[in-house]
Amino acid sequence: MKIKKVELFHLEIPFNMSFGHSKAKRDKTDNFICKTTLKDETVGWGEGIPREYVTGETHDLFISGFNFYLNSLGNVSPESLEELVNVLKQQEVIGDSKFVGTSSKCCLELSLLDAYGKYFNKSISEIGKYLGFSDNNEINTTYSSVIGSGNIRGAIERIEMGRIVKIKDFKIKLGQKNDIRKLKKIYKKFEQEIASKEMRIRGDVNSGWDLEQAQKIMPLLAEYGLCYIEDPLKDNCQQDYKELTQNSAVPIMFDEPLRTVTEAEKFIKYNMCNGFDIRISKNGGLIDSLKIARLAKDNGIDCQVGCMVGETGILSAAGRHLIYCVEPIFAEGSYGNILLENDIIKEELTLTIGGKIGKLTESGLGITIKERQFNKYSNKVLERGIS
């Protein structure tokens, strides 16, 4: 079955609350949505979220990258989902010294997987077996709550709310002047739960410290119960990660430095971190995310499946399929209508009590778009018919 047409939209949905960290503060989505229609009118949906400070992708570069991938993949006509996966496995990420086109690749790829998954009546969870993973029916991973940068009282209140609904894992955004005071007060408030491992906390600095700062702060992070620290060093200090990782009292997770499979291979080779935060949009789609997870598993690197701020149910669904393939130590996502004024899918994927992650079993991504809501918030930027 061939593709009939591909459409690309920009999506702006207001947030119910602003969310910030040391590099950015947001109050609405800034996402791109791809709609792929096959010749038999089967429709698939994909999503990509460019972050210029992570991948270098501006809106213009995103659209340019999307066109490149569409030129490469627009004429696919697979006979099975496995055949499509084999084609997608060969598609390399474009880029240069200034940017990598991962989110545009993700956007188109997800729409193809969704469309052809529906056409072949296959759930996207099945693609894991083509990259060395099992399609798990049950997992122990639960969703974390992410606490944005802000005042100490607000952070404690949000953790208390999370504990009421039995959330176990919390990631706290750091990189501010009050970091140590905040962590000390959180630890004192929840010391018994942290000590008994009923609750786990980790930090995310968003590349805020130099090596000297990190070396001074790391012992305190361990003292205050952190089980992982994410992106502690500034972007221009990446060469210092090997030294920091070897001597750190707290394991180090890579998020923003990790964008491509090639970068994952380098970080493993030089022992630069202990864990990978895999985010489907940032890492070039489900196929490359699974490749990175396979490299991590084979080399003793922990995996976290993260999310981008402002993801709709499209990326949340893709994240669930990845989680069920990889079974990471931590997971984030499915904020849906907690953060968004209105999510654009009919299915209810919003974070629930205990952070439990339900499996999606319907064909494709397993979601249905509320097109009226989608049209309210979207603006078409590209349409191409495929002859």
Residue pairs with C-beta under 8 A, 6 or more apart in sequence:
1 38
1 39
1 40
1 42
1 77
1 78
1 116
1 119
2 38
2 39
2 75
2 76
2 77
2 386
3 36
3 37
3 38
3 39
3 74
3 75
3 76
3 77
3 115
3 386
4 37
4 38
4 39
4 41
4 385
4 386
5 36
5 37
5 383
5 384
5 385
5 386
6 34
6 35
6 36
6 37
6 70
6 74
6 108
6 111
6 382
6 383
6 384
6 386
7 34
7 35
7 36
7 37
7 380
7 382
7 383
7 384
8 32
8 33
8 34
8 35
8 63
8 66
8 107
8 380
8 381
8 382
8 383
9 32
9 33
9 34
9 35
9 374
9 378
9 379
9 380
9 381
10 31
10 32
10 33
10 59
10 378
10 379
10 381
11 29
11 31
11 32
11 33
11 312
11 344
11 374
11 377
11 378
11 379
12 28
12 29
12 30
12 377
12 379
13 28
13 29
13 310
13 312
13 340
13 341
13 342
13 343
13 344
13 377
14 27
14 28
14 340
14 341
15 26
15 27
15 28
15 29
15 310
15 339
15 340
15 341
16 337
16 338
16 339
16 340
16 341
17 339
18 25
18 26
18 27
19 25
19 26
19 148
19 309
19 339
20 26
20 148
20 149
20 150
20 173
21 148
21 149
21 173
21 175
21 204
21 206
22 149
22 173
22 174
22 175
22 176
22 205
22 206
22 207
22 208
23 53
23 206
23 207
24 51
24 53
26 309
26 310
28 310
29 49
29 310
29 312
29 340
29 377
30 49
30 50
30 310
31 47
31 48
31 49
31 310
31 311
31 312
32 47
32 48
32 49
32 50
32 62
32 66
32 103
32 104
32 107
32 381
33 45
33 46
33 47
33 107
33 312
33 314
33 374
33 378
34 45
34 46
34 47
34 48
34 66
34 107
34 108
34 110
34 111
35 43
35 44
35 45
35 111
36 43
36 44
36 45
36 46
36 108
36 111
36 112
36 114
36 115
37 43
37 115
38 44
38 115
38 116
38 119
40 119
42 115
42 118
42 119
43 115
43 118
44 110
44 111
44 112
44 113
44 114
44 115
44 116
44 117
44 118
44 364
44 365
45 110
45 111
45 114
45 314
45 365
45 367
45 369
46 106
46 107
46 108
46 109
46 110
46 111
46 112
46 113
46 114
46 314
47 106
47 107
47 110
47 281
47 311
47 312
47 314
47 315
47 318
48 62
48 66
48 103
48 104
48 105
48 106
48 107
48 108
48 110
48 281
49 103
49 281
49 308
49 310
49 311
49 315
50 57
50 58
50 59
50 61
50 62
50 103
50 104
51 57
51 103
51 282
51 308
52 58
53 256
54 256
54 259
54 282
55 99
55 100
55 101
55 102
55 103
55 259
55 282
56 95
56 98
56 99
56 100
57 65
57 99
57 100
57 101
57 102
57 103
57 104
61 99
61 101
61 104
62 101
62 103
62 104
62 107
63 104
63 381
63 382
64 101
64 104
65 94
65 101
65 104
65 105
66 104
66 107
66 108
66 382
67 382
68 94
68 101
68 104
69 91
69 94
69 101
69 104
69 105
69 108
69 109
70 108
70 384
72 91
73 87
73 88
73 91
73 108
73 109
73 112
74 384
74 386
75 386
76 84
76 87
76 112
78 84
78 87
78 116
80 120
81 113
81 116
81 117
81 120
81 122
81 126
81 127
82 130
84 112
84 113
84 116
85 127
85 130
85 131
85 287
86 130
88 109
88 112
88 113
88 285
88 287
89 130
89 131
89 287
89 291
91 105
91 109
91 287
93 100
93 101
93 102
93 105
93 259
93 260
93 261
93 284
93 288
94 100
94 101
94 105
95 101
95 260
100 259
100 260
100 284
102 259
102 260
102 281
102 282
102 283
102 284
102 285
102 288
103 281
103 282
103 284
105 284
105 285
105 288
106 280
106 281
106 283
106 284
106 285
106 286
107 281
109 284
109 285
109 286
109 287
110 280
110 285
110 286
110 314
110 315
110 318
110 365
113 124
113 127
113 286
113 364
113 365
114 124
114 364
114 365
115 364
116 364
117 123
117 124
117 363
117 364
117 365
118 363
118 364
120 363
121 363
122 363
122 364
123 321
123 360
123 361
123 362
123 363
123 364
123 366
124 286
124 318
124 321
124 360
124 364
124 365
124 366
125 135
125 321
125 324
125 325
125 359
125 360
125 361
126 135
127 286
127 287
127 290
127 321
127 325
128 134
128 135
128 290
128 321
128 324
128 325
128 326
129 135
131 287
131 290
131 291
131 294
132 290
132 294
133 290
133 293
133 294
133 325
133 326
134 325
135 324
135 325
136 324
136 325
136 327
137 359
139 323
139 324
139 327
139 357
140 327
141 305
141 323
141 327
141 328
141 329
141 330
141 331
141 357
142 167
142 168
142 169
142 331
142 354
142 355
142 356
142 357
143 167
143 169
143 331
143 332
143 333
143 334
143 351
143 355
143 356
143 357
144 167
144 168
144 169
144 170
144 171
144 330
144 331
144 332
144 355
145 158
145 159
145 162
145 167
145 169
145 170
145 171
145 351
145 355
146 170
146 171
146 173
146 204
146 332
147 155
147 158
147 159
147 170
147 171
147 172
147 173
148 173
149 173
149 174
149 175
149 176
151 178
152 178
152 181
152 182
152 185
152 186
155 172
155 182
155 186
156 185
156 186
156 189
159 170
159 186
159 189
159 190
162 170
163 190
163 193
163 199
165 353
165 354
166 353
166 354
166 355
167 354
167 355
168 198
168 199
168 200
168 354
168 355
169 199
169 200
169 201
169 202
169 330
169 355
170 199
170 200
170 201
170 202
171 201
171 202
171 203
171 204
171 230
171 330
171 332
172 182
172 183
172 186
172 201
172 202
172 203
172 204
173 203
173 204
173 206
174 182
174 183
174 203
174 204
174 205
174 206
174 208
175 205
175 206
175 207
175 208
175 209
176 182
179 203
179 217
180 217
180 220
180 224
183 203
183 220
183 221
183 224
183 226
184 224
186 201
186 224
187 194
187 223
187 224
187 225
190 199
190 201
191 225
193 199
194 200
194 201
194 225
195 225
200 227
201 225
201 226
201 227
202 226
202 227
202 228
202 229
202 230
202 253
202 330
203 221
203 226
203 228
203 229
203 230
204 229
204 230
204 231
204 255
205 229
205 230
205 231
205 232
205 233
206 230
206 231
206 256
207 231
207 232
207 233
207 234
207 235
207 256
208 231
208 232
208 234
209 217
209 232
209 233
209 234
210 233
210 234
210 237
210 240
211 233
211 237
211 240
211 243
211 244
214 232
214 233
214 244
214 248
215 244
215 247
217 232
218 229
218 232
218 244
218 248
218 249
218 250
219 249
221 229
221 249
221 250
222 249
222 250
226 250
227 250
227 251
228 250
228 251
228 252
228 253
228 274
228 275
228 302
228 304
228 330
229 248
229 250
229 251
229 252
229 253
230 252
230 253
230 254
230 255
230 277
231 253
231 254
231 255
231 256
231 257
232 244
232 252
233 240
233 241
233 244
235 256
238 257
238 272
241 252
241 257
241 272
241 273
242 270
242 271
242 272
244 252
245 252
245 271
245 272
245 273
245 274
246 271
251 274
251 275
251 302
252 273
252 274
252 275
253 273
253 274
253 275
253 276
253 277
253 302
253 304
254 267
254 272
254 273
254 275
254 276
254 277
255 277
255 279
255 282
255 306
256 282
257 263
257 267
258 264
258 267
258 276
258 277
258 278
258 282
258 283
258 292
259 282
259 283
259 284
260 283
260 284
260 288
261 284
261 288
261 291
261 292
261 295
264 276
264 291
264 292
264 295
264 296
265 295
266 272
267 273
267 276
268 295
268 296
268 299
268 301
273 301
274 301
274 302
275 296
275 301
275 302
275 303
275 304
275 329
276 292
276 293
276 296
276 301
276 302
276 303
276 304
277 304
277 306
278 289
278 292
278 293
278 303
278 304
278 305
278 306
278 322
278 326
278 328
279 289
279 305
279 306
279 307
279 308
280 286
280 289
280 315
280 318
280 319
280 322
281 308
281 311
281 315
282 308
283 289
283 292
286 318
286 321
286 322
289 322
290 322
290 325
290 326
293 303
293 322
293 325
293 326
293 328
295 301
296 302
296 303
297 303
297 326
302 328
302 329
303 326
303 328
303 329
304 328
304 329
304 330
304 331
304 332
305 319
305 322
305 323
305 326
305 328
305 330
305 331
305 332
305 333
306 331
306 332
306 333
307 315
307 316
307 319
307 332
307 333
307 334
307 335
308 315
309 339
310 339
310 340
311 319
311 333
311 335
312 336
312 340
312 343
312 344
312 345
313 336
313 343
313 344
313 345
313 347
313 349
313 367
314 344
314 345
314 365
314 367
314 369
315 333
316 333
316 334
316 335
316 336
316 349
317 345
317 347
317 349
317 360
317 365
317 366
317 367
318 365
319 331
319 333
319 334
320 333
320 334
320 349
320 357
320 358
320 359
320 360
321 360
321 365
321 366
323 331
323 357
324 357
324 359
331 355
331 357
334 349
334 350
334 351
334 357
335 350
335 351
336 343
336 348
336 349
336 350
336 351
337 343
337 350
338 350
338 351
342 373
342 376
342 377
343 349
343 350
343 373
344 369
344 370
344 373
344 374
344 377
345 367
345 368
345 369
345 370
346 367
346 368
346 369
346 370
347 360
347 366
347 367
347 368
349 358
349 367
360 366
360 367
